[in-house]
Amino acid sequence: MKVTLRYFDDCPGWRVADERLRTALDEVGAPVRVAYEVVDTSDQAESVGFQGSPTVLIDGRDPFWDPSLQVGLSCRLYDTGDGLEAAPSVAQLAEALRSAVESA
């Protein structure tokens, strides 16, 4: 399994996502190294379909893809069930990781 965290520096939510992602990986027991990919231009955001920072990709797929979101350089918000937050919850990330492991 390959996990990538896409972000841009001006959005602090990626650091929250990184911490939660590491916790979720430990919880799931997936010994995966996280790759980091900086998206810093509008052209690059358009070419990779970047829906905002942070974006977590699992095997190249965004498990939180939302067709109502625009592509571009923006801070992304996630509905965690406890309101909107700057990153998916640990539980949401763990569920997405488990699904990827089961379908592999």
Protein Blocks (a to p, Z undefined) as FASTA:
>chain_A
ZZdddddfklmklmmmmmmmmmmmmmnopacdddddddfbfklmmmnopabjcdddeehi
afkbcfkbccddddddddehnaccfbdcfklmmmmmmmmmmmZZ
